Amino acid sequence: MLHQNLEWYYPHTIEDAVKLISQQGVILHGGGTRILKTSSKSIKGLVHVGSLPLNFIHHTDGKTSIGSGSTYDDILRYAHKTNRLSLLAKALSEAASTPLRNRITIGGSLKDFPIWSSLYTPLLVLNAHLEIAGKKDEIISVRDYLEKGIIKSKHLITRVIVDDAPHVAGNVKRFSLIRFEYPVFTVAAALHGKKNVISEASVYITGVKGRFKHCKRAEKFLEGKSLTDEVIAEAGKYFSAKFVSDYRYSAEYKEHTANVFFTDLLIELKGGLQ
Amino acid sequence: MKKNFHINGSVKELELSPNDTLLQTLRNNNFTEVKCGCNEGECGACTVLLENKAVNSCQVLSMSVQEKEITTVKGIGTLYQPHLVQTSFVEAGGDQCGFCSPGMALAAYSLLQENPNPSRDEILVALDGNLCRCTGYVKIIDAVELAARKIAAEIKETE
């Protein structure tokens, strides 16, 4: 349960929001869904980002900028209207349920990175970047954000930047028994190239030991090849991920299933690089 | 403490705590048409519309929505003047115990406001956050389709 004497703040500038979260026990509030899941008594104050100009999505110079206050639903509507962000939209459309997608913000999901989140996987394969405001204002790749531990620092994500990818075939698959369940893992691939030949591959999986894995061996194997049945069958041998056993599945079962999902993902991408 | 909220077209002063969810605030202030089911954002019994979009009120902190228009099931129609979505649920047999009905009706209403002629798949997506333990969903989806036909007929009549 959240503290009964919780303090609420409604800043109108990014600078004010950053100052507020430097206080002990004061955190950002986007849609609030994750905060309610944890409901920690150590939270003394909430800084509501709804009063900041962070709810926007626009496209300029070959890049789509998504304000961190945009909800999953905002992004899905934009993707549907513009035919952009298709890989991200696929992942988000399968996450949670309609009333939750109407509330969950992309900034909140990125900052908290719950183990079940399917959001990071497409952003990692698309080499998306984050604009953050904190002690230092900067634009960094999603990968650096995770690997360099910036995610743990006190900061405000202001926007997510996704480059256009005209010669990319991408796919994302999440493993859950029913649609509504949190995914056990999410695997995604983005294949760059033309005329069915892969010039560059990007493969990531989340939900694994250490949260995410960059599957470099699988990428290296795929580069320079066409997605034939033989190549797809062989690619599975170069894809591996380590999991932790839990009450639902053993680590071995997850490893095997992840491999099957990776192969299925490639089968669905066959013929996608025109 | 007391704060103003915009509910069903008018401003209401509600008593609340800073850590209250919207579900708690509404029910503690006699908006008992909003049902408490799982309290975890999974069942949809507590659905309300926030700026015409369905949300789980148990997953919304009240202090974050003071400036937003909130609609409960009583905001779309009353016992004596029900909305076509509500009458369609009755006619199609989409109501049984009735506990999920306020949330279902609001999710359907929100969908039809935006997409008056949804496909069955689009209805499934719009209602994917609302669980029913009685009907098996077929009659609920029939009810939404019936409401869409009735609304279309009503629009045609007024043209």
Interface residues (C-beta under 8 A of the other chain):
Chain A: M1 L2 H3 Q4 N5 L6 E7 W8 H29 G31 G32 T33 I35 L36 L46 H48 G50 D73 A96 S97 T98 P99 L100 N102 R103 R179 F180
Chain B: S17 P18 N19 T21 G41 E42 G44 T47 L50 K53 A54 V55 N56 C58 Q59 V60 L61 M63 S64 A107 V125 A126 L127 D128 G129 N130
